[in-house]
Protein backbone atom coordinates (compact mmCIF):
# COMPACT_ATOMS: atom_id res chain seq x y z
CA UNK A 1 0.00 0.00 0.00
CA UNK A 2 1.15 3.53 -0.83
CA UNK A 3 -0.23 6.09 1.61
CA UNK A 4 0.14 9.90 1.57
CA UNK A 5 -1.25 11.49 4.74
CA UNK A 6 -0.54 15.16 3.97
CA UNK A 7 -1.97 16.98 0.93
CA UNK A 8 -3.61 20.34 0.20
CA UNK A 9 -6.17 21.59 -2.29
CA UNK A 10 -7.60 24.92 -3.39
CA UNK A 11 -9.92 24.69 -0.38
CA UNK A 12 -6.95 26.24 1.42
CA UNK A 13 -3.59 27.12 -0.13
CA UNK A 14 -3.11 24.38 -2.71
CA UNK A 15 -3.49 25.27 -6.38
CA UNK A 16 -5.74 22.40 -7.52
CA UNK A 17 -9.39 21.59 -6.71
CA UNK A 18 -10.01 18.66 -4.35
CA UNK A 19 -11.28 16.47 -7.18
CA UNK A 20 -8.08 17.06 -9.14
CA UNK A 21 -6.00 16.20 -6.08
CA UNK A 22 -7.81 12.87 -5.81
CA UNK A 23 -7.17 12.10 -9.49
CA UNK A 24 -3.51 13.03 -9.10
CA UNK A 25 -3.26 10.79 -6.04
CA UNK A 26 -4.52 7.79 -7.97
CA UNK A 27 -2.34 8.60 -10.97
CA UNK A 28 0.66 8.72 -8.62
CA UNK A 29 -0.09 5.14 -7.59
CA UNK A 30 -1.50 5.94 -4.16
CA UNK A 31 -3.90 3.56 -2.41
CA UNK A 32 -4.73 5.95 0.45
CA UNK A 33 -4.68 9.74 0.58
CA UNK A 34 -5.58 12.26 3.30
CA UNK A 35 -6.78 15.75 2.38
CA UNK A 36 -5.41 18.03 5.09
CA UNK A 37 -6.25 21.59 4.11
CA UNK A 38 -5.43 24.36 6.54
CA UNK A 39 -8.16 24.91 9.12
CA UNK A 40 -10.97 23.67 6.87
CA UNK A 41 -12.79 20.54 5.72
CA UNK A 42 -14.57 22.36 2.89
CA UNK A 43 -12.83 20.25 0.25
CA UNK A 44 -13.95 16.90 1.64
CA UNK A 45 -17.36 16.67 -0.07
CA UNK A 46 -15.93 17.35 -3.53
CA UNK A 47 -13.07 14.92 -2.94
CA UNK A 48 -15.51 12.18 -1.95
CA UNK A 49 -17.82 12.83 -4.89
CA UNK A 50 -14.92 12.47 -7.32
CA UNK A 51 -12.97 9.74 -5.53
CA UNK A 52 -11.38 7.48 -8.18
CA UNK A 53 -12.02 3.72 -7.97
CA UNK A 54 -9.52 1.94 -5.76
CA UNK A 55 -8.51 5.03 -3.77
CA UNK A 56 -9.24 5.35 -0.05
CA UNK A 57 -9.94 8.85 1.30
CA UNK A 58 -8.91 9.85 4.84
CA UNK A 59 -10.68 12.95 6.23
CA UNK A 60 -8.09 15.32 7.63
CA UNK A 61 -7.15 18.91 8.40
CA UNK A 62 -4.00 20.85 9.31
CA UNK A 63 -4.67 22.98 12.36
CA UNK A 64 -2.82 26.24 12.98
CA UNK A 65 -1.12 26.27 16.38
CA UNK A 66 1.33 28.51 18.19
CA UNK A 67 3.68 27.77 21.07
CA UNK A 68 5.95 30.34 22.72
CA UNK A 69 5.65 32.60 19.68
CA UNK A 70 6.46 29.83 17.22
CA UNK A 71 4.19 28.44 14.52
CA UNK A 72 3.32 24.76 14.99
CA UNK A 73 1.24 22.64 12.63
CA UNK A 74 -1.03 19.86 13.86
CA UNK A 75 -2.46 17.27 11.48
CA UNK A 76 -5.86 15.97 12.54
CA UNK A 77 -7.39 12.80 11.12
CA UNK A 78 -10.70 10.94 11.29
CA UNK A 79 -12.48 13.44 13.56
CA UNK A 80 -16.10 14.57 13.63
CA UNK A 81 -16.01 18.06 12.05
CA UNK A 82 -19.31 18.94 13.74
CA UNK A 83 -17.86 18.48 17.21
CA UNK A 84 -18.79 21.81 18.88
CA UNK A 85 -15.44 22.66 20.45
CA UNK A 86 -13.38 21.90 17.37
CA UNK A 87 -15.85 23.53 14.98
CA UNK A 88 -15.91 26.74 17.02
CA UNK A 89 -12.13 27.04 17.13
CA UNK A 90 -11.74 26.29 13.41
CA UNK A 91 -14.25 29.04 12.64
CA UNK A 92 -12.35 31.49 14.85
CA UNK A 93 -9.03 30.61 13.15
CA UNK A 94 -10.55 31.05 9.71
CA UNK A 95 -12.08 34.43 10.55
CA UNK A 96 -8.74 35.64 11.85
CA UNK A 97 -6.98 34.35 8.73
CA UNK A 98 -9.15 36.73 6.70
CA UNK A 99 -8.46 39.65 9.05
CA UNK A 100 -4.74 38.94 8.88
CA UNK A 101 -4.69 38.66 5.11
CA UNK A 102 -6.58 41.93 4.73
CA UNK A 103 -4.08 43.66 7.02
CA UNK A 104 -1.14 42.24 5.09
CA UNK A 105 -2.56 43.33 1.75
CA UNK A 106 -3.13 46.82 3.20
CA UNK A 107 0.53 46.97 4.27
CA UNK A 108 1.64 45.82 0.82
CA UNK A 109 -0.47 48.58 -0.72
CA UNK A 110 1.31 51.11 1.50
CA UNK A 111 4.61 49.69 0.22
CA UNK A 112 3.51 50.41 -3.34
CA UNK A 113 3.23 46.81 -4.59
CA UNK A 114 -0.09 47.33 -6.34
CA UNK A 115 -1.47 44.06 -4.92
CA UNK A 116 -5.20 44.30 -4.16
CA UNK A 117 -7.56 42.33 -1.94
CA UNK A 118 -9.69 41.44 -4.97
CA UNK A 119 -6.68 39.81 -6.65
CA UNK A 120 -5.81 37.80 -3.55
CA UNK A 121 -9.35 36.51 -3.00
CA UNK A 122 -9.60 35.61 -6.68
CA UNK A 123 -6.49 33.45 -6.30
CA UNK A 124 -8.01 31.83 -3.21
CA UNK A 125 -11.10 30.96 -5.26
CA UNK A 126 -13.38 30.85 -2.25
CA UNK A 127 -10.94 28.80 -0.17
CA UNK A 128 -9.23 29.77 3.07
CA UNK A 129 -7.04 32.81 2.32
CA UNK A 130 -3.43 32.36 3.31
CA UNK A 131 0.03 33.81 2.76
CA UNK A 132 0.62 31.63 -0.33
CA UNK A 133 -2.22 33.45 -2.09
CA UNK A 134 -0.62 36.79 -1.25
CA UNK A 135 2.74 35.47 -2.43
CA UNK A 136 1.19 34.42 -5.73
CA UNK A 137 -0.35 37.89 -6.11
CA UNK A 138 3.05 39.47 -5.51
CA UNK A 139 4.56 37.26 -8.20
CA UNK A 140 1.72 38.09 -10.61
CA UNK A 141 2.36 41.79 -9.99
CA UNK A 142 6.05 41.35 -10.79
CA UNK A 143 7.14 42.33 -7.30
CA UNK A 144 8.92 38.98 -6.91
CA UNK A 145 9.91 36.47 -9.56
CA UNK A 146 8.53 33.44 -7.74
CA UNK A 147 5.97 33.13 -4.88
CA UNK A 148 8.65 31.59 -2.65
CA UNK A 149 10.60 34.87 -2.81
CA UNK A 150 7.78 36.65 -0.97
CA UNK A 151 8.48 34.76 2.25
CA UNK A 152 11.31 37.03 3.37
CA UNK A 153 11.64 39.98 5.73
CA UNK A 154 11.40 42.19 2.67
CA UNK A 155 7.77 41.16 2.24
CA UNK A 156 5.59 38.62 4.13
CA UNK A 157 8.10 36.38 5.88
CA UNK A 158 8.10 36.18 9.68
CA UNK A 159 8.98 39.66 10.93
CA UNK A 160 8.75 41.06 7.41
CA UNK A 161 7.60 44.55 6.46
CA UNK A 162 4.10 43.34 5.60
CA UNK A 163 3.91 40.41 8.02
CA UNK A 164 0.95 40.25 10.40
CA UNK A 165 0.40 37.66 13.10
CA UNK A 166 -2.82 35.71 13.59
CA UNK A 167 -4.79 33.68 16.07
CA UNK A 168 -3.73 30.06 16.53
CA UNK A 169 -4.35 27.33 19.08
CA UNK A 170 -1.94 26.14 21.75
CA UNK A 171 -0.89 22.65 20.57
CA UNK A 172 -2.16 20.97 23.74
CA UNK A 173 -5.60 22.52 23.21
CA UNK A 174 -5.62 21.44 19.57
CA UNK A 175 -4.84 17.86 20.60
CA UNK A 176 -7.61 17.90 23.20
CA UNK A 177 -10.16 19.25 20.70
CA UNK A 178 -9.23 16.67 18.08
CA UNK A 179 -9.46 13.85 20.59
CA UNK A 180 -12.81 15.11 21.89
CA UNK A 181 -14.01 14.96 18.26
CA UNK A 182 -12.95 11.32 18.06
CA UNK A 183 -9.86 12.04 15.98
CA UNK A 184 -6.13 11.56 16.23
CA UNK A 185 -3.51 14.33 16.21
CA UNK A 186 -0.10 14.13 14.54
CA UNK A 187 2.61 16.78 14.83
CA UNK A 188 3.41 17.95 11.29
CA UNK A 189 7.02 18.31 10.04
CA UNK A 190 8.56 19.28 13.41
CA UNK A 191 12.09 19.55 11.95
CA UNK A 192 11.40 20.93 8.48
CA UNK A 193 13.57 23.55 6.81
CA UNK A 194 16.09 26.09 7.99
CA UNK A 195 13.56 28.91 8.40
CA UNK A 196 11.10 27.04 10.61
CA UNK A 197 11.23 26.47 14.35
CA UNK A 198 12.66 23.03 15.09
CA UNK A 199 10.37 21.58 17.75
CA UNK A 200 12.59 20.29 20.60
CA UNK A 201 12.42 16.74 21.95
CA UNK A 202 11.14 17.87 25.34
CA UNK A 203 8.23 19.74 23.74
CA UNK A 204 7.31 16.66 21.70
CA UNK A 205 7.49 14.56 24.87
CA UNK A 206 5.14 16.98 26.63
CA UNK A 207 2.71 16.85 23.71
CA UNK A 208 2.84 13.05 23.82
CA UNK A 209 1.70 13.31 27.43
CA UNK A 210 -1.11 15.58 26.24
CA UNK A 211 -2.41 12.84 23.93
CA UNK A 212 -0.46 13.37 20.71
CA UNK A 213 -0.83 10.26 18.56
CA UNK A 214 2.07 10.62 16.16
CA UNK A 215 4.87 12.56 14.48
CA UNK A 216 5.24 13.24 10.78
CA UNK A 217 8.69 11.88 10.00
CA UNK A 218 8.71 11.34 6.23
CA UNK A 219 8.38 14.85 4.82
CA UNK A 220 10.15 16.47 1.84
CA UNK A 221 11.70 19.20 3.99
CA UNK A 222 13.10 16.93 6.72
CA UNK A 223 16.61 15.64 6.16
CA UNK A 224 17.60 12.03 6.84
CA UNK A 225 19.49 12.76 10.10
CA UNK A 226 16.41 14.47 11.56
CA UNK A 227 14.19 11.65 10.34
CA UNK A 228 16.37 9.14 12.15
CA UNK A 229 16.30 11.17 15.37
CA UNK A 230 12.52 11.58 15.16
CA UNK A 231 12.09 7.87 14.46
CA UNK A 232 13.98 7.04 17.65
CA UNK A 233 12.00 9.62 19.61
CA UNK A 234 8.70 8.24 18.32
CA UNK A 235 9.70 4.76 19.42
CA UNK A 236 10.65 6.05 22.89
CA UNK A 237 7.38 7.93 23.32
CA UNK A 238 5.08 5.35 21.75
CA UNK A 239 4.09 7.70 18.91
CA UNK A 240 3.05 6.67 15.42
CA UNK A 241 5.64 7.58 12.77
CA UNK A 242 3.75 8.97 9.77
CA UNK A 243 4.58 10.62 6.45
CA UNK A 244 3.22 12.63 3.58
CA UNK A 245 4.16 14.82 0.64
CA UNK A 246 2.66 18.10 1.91
CA UNK A 247 1.73 18.67 -1.72
CA UNK A 248 0.34 22.10 -2.65
CA UNK A 249 0.00 21.48 -6.38
CA UNK A 250 1.95 23.85 -8.62
CA UNK A 251 3.51 25.58 -5.61
CA UNK A 252 5.38 22.42 -4.63
CA UNK A 253 5.85 20.87 -8.05
CA UNK A 254 2.95 18.41 -7.84
CA UNK A 255 4.85 16.09 -5.53
CA UNK A 256 1.87 14.07 -4.28
CA UNK A 257 2.99 10.57 -3.34
CA UNK A 258 6.60 11.72 -3.08
CA UNK A 259 6.63 10.84 0.62
CA UNK A 260 4.47 8.14 2.17
CA UNK A 261 3.48 6.58 5.48
CA UNK A 262 4.00 2.92 6.31
CA UNK A 263 0.83 0.78 6.19
CA UNK A 264 1.20 -0.16 9.86
CA UNK A 265 1.33 3.53 10.84
CA UNK A 266 -1.88 4.20 8.93
CA UNK A 267 -3.55 1.21 10.55
CA UNK A 268 -2.56 2.41 14.02
CA UNK A 269 -4.12 5.82 13.40
CA UNK A 270 -7.35 4.27 12.13
CA UNK A 271 -7.52 1.98 15.16
CA UNK A 272 -7.21 4.94 17.55
CA UNK A 273 -9.90 7.07 15.89
CA UNK A 274 -13.66 7.01 16.42
CA UNK A 275 -14.94 10.26 14.92
CA UNK A 276 -14.88 9.23 11.24
CA UNK A 277 -13.72 6.38 9.03
CA UNK A 278 -11.71 6.15 5.81
CA UNK A 279 -13.83 5.94 2.65
CA UNK A 280 -12.90 3.64 -0.23
CA UNK A 281 -14.29 4.22 -3.72
N, C-alpha and C positions, 0 to 999 in steps of 0.2 A: 504493500500500500504506500502511495505517495500522498503526503498530508501537509498542506500549507495552512498554518493557523494565524496568519497575519496578512490581511490584504485590505486595500481601500478602494472606494469607488467615488463617483462624483456626488454621492450623498454627503461626503465631507470634502476632503482635499485631494482625492484621486481625480484623474482626468477622464475616466471612462465610466459609463453607466453601469449599474449593478449587473444587468443582464449580460453586458459585454464582458465583464470581469468573470462571470460564470463560464462563458464560452471559452475565454482565454485559459481558464483553469483546466478545463477538460482538454483543450488543445495541447496544453503543456504536460499532459499525462497525469494530472492529479486525480486521485480517487476521493479525496476529502478536502474541502476548502472552508475556511472561516472568513466571513466578511466582518471586519472590525473597524468600521468607520469611527471617526472621532466624535464621541459624545452624541451619537445618534444611531437609531436602528431603522431610519427611514428607508434605507435601501433593501431591507430584508424582503419585503413583499414582492418587489420586482425580481429580485434574485431567485426567489422560490418559484415564481410564475414561469421563469425562463430557464430553470435548472436543467442542464443537459442530461440525457439518460446516462446512468452509471456514476454520476457525481453525487456525493453526499455533502449537504450544506450544514455548516455549524453556525448557529446564531451567535454573534459576538459584537463587541464594541470596545473601543479604546478610550478609557476614561482619563480626563485631564486631572492630574494631581500636583501638589506642590508640598515640598518638605524643606524647611529651613531656607526658603528663598530659591530652591532649586526645582526645576520642572521634573516631574516623574510621570511615567506613563504606565497605566494599569490596564491590561487586557482582561476583559470579562467575557465568559463563555456560558452559554446554556442557562441563562437567567430568565426570569419572568419580567419583561419590560414594563408591565403594568404595576409592578410592586411599588406601592406609594412612596416609600422613602427614596428609592433609586430614581423613580420617574421625576420626582420633585427636584432632586439635585441635578439631574441631567438637563432639565428645563432651565434651571438657574444658570448652569454653565453655558448653555447655548445662548441665552439672552445676553450674558456678559461677553461672549465671543463677538456678538454683533456690535455691542457698545465699544469694545476694544478696537474692532476693525474700523469702525467709523472714526474713532479718535486717531488711529494711525493714518488713515487716508487724509484726514484734515491736516495732520502734521506734514504729510508729504506734499499737500497742496501749498502749504506755507513755504516749503523748501523749493517750490517752483517745478515740481516734477510733471505737472499736468495730469496726474492720475486722478480719476474721479470715482465716486462711490458707485455710480451707475455702471462703470466699466468693471469694477470688482465684483459686484453682484451678478453681472451678466456672466462672468467667468465661473462664479459659483453655481450658476444654473439652478438656483433654488435649494442647493445644499447648504451645509453648515459653512459659513464664511470663515476662512482661516488665513494665516500669513502666506501660505503658498499661492492663494488667489491674488493677494496683493503683490507678491513677487512676480507672478505672471503678468500682471498689469504693468509693473515697472519695466519688464522686458519688452512688452508690446509697445510701450511708450519710448523705447530706446534709451531709457535711463541706465539700464544694465544690459549686458549682452545675453546673459542667461539668467533664469529665475534664481538659481543657486547663488548668484553674485549679490542678491538683495539681502541675504542673511549675514550682514556685516554691521559693524558699528556706524558705517557710513549711512545705512538705511534702516532696515527693520530687524537686524540681529539684536540679541540680548544687550541692552544698554545702548542701543543705537539711537541716532537722532530722531527717528520716528517710531521707536519702540514704545509700546504701551503694555503694561501688565494686565492680567485678567484673573478672574476668580477661578480657583481650582480646589479640589478636595484634598484634605490630608490623606495620605495613602491608607492609613489604618481605618479611616471612616469609609473610604471607597471599598476596601475589602469587606467591612461589615455590611455595607449596603448590598454588595453583590451576593454575599452569602445569605443575607435575609431574603433575597429574591430567588434563592435556590441555585445560584450560579457558583462558578469557581473563578478565582482571581489569579492572574499570572503577571509577574513583574516584567514589563517589556524592556528589551535591550538595555539592561542596567549598566553595560560597559561599552556603549556604542560611540565611536567617534572621538575626535580630539576636542571638539567644542562643546560636548555635553558633559554634564556632571556624572562622574563615575560613582555609582551607588556603592558605598562601603559594605564590607562583609557584615559588620555589626548591625547596620541598618537592615540589611536583608534578613538577618537572624531575628531581629525584633519583629519585622513584618511576618516572618514565619510563625512567630508566637501569636500574632494577631489573626492568623487564619489564612495567610497566603498559601495558595495551592502549588504554585510553580514559578519557575524562572525561564524566560526566553533566552536560550543559549545559542542556538543556531540562528544567526541574524547577519545580513550582509555587512553590517558595519562593526561587527565584533571580531577581533583578530583571534587566531588560534590559541595564543597563550591565555587570553582572557576566557575563552570558551573552556579551556581545560580547568582553569581555576574555578569557574562557575559550576562546572560539572561536579567537581569535588565538593564544593559548598552545598550544592543541591543534594548530593548523597548524604552529607553530614546532617542536613536539616530535614531530610525526608521530603524534599520538594520535587515536583515533577519537572523534568528537563524538557522544555518544548522548543519549537522553532518555527520560523516563517519568513517569507520574503520581504514583508513590509512594502509590498508593491503599491505604487501610486500611479500606475499607468505610464504615460509619456515622461512624467517627471523623474521616474526612476528607471527608465529604459525597459519597461514592460518585463520585469524580472520575476513575475509570478512563477512559483514552483522552483525558484533558484535556491531556496533554503526550505527544508522540510523538518517535520517532527517525526520521531519514531512512532510506529504503530502502538507500542505499549504505553507511551506517554499519552497519546490520544485516548486510549482506552481507560487509563487512570482518571483523566479529567471527566470523561463521560460517566464513569462509575461514581464520582463524587458529586455530580450535579443532579438537581431535582426540579429545576425551574423550567427547563425546556429540553428537547431531545433533538439529535441530529436528524435531518430529513434527507432521504435518498430518493432520487428521481427514478 
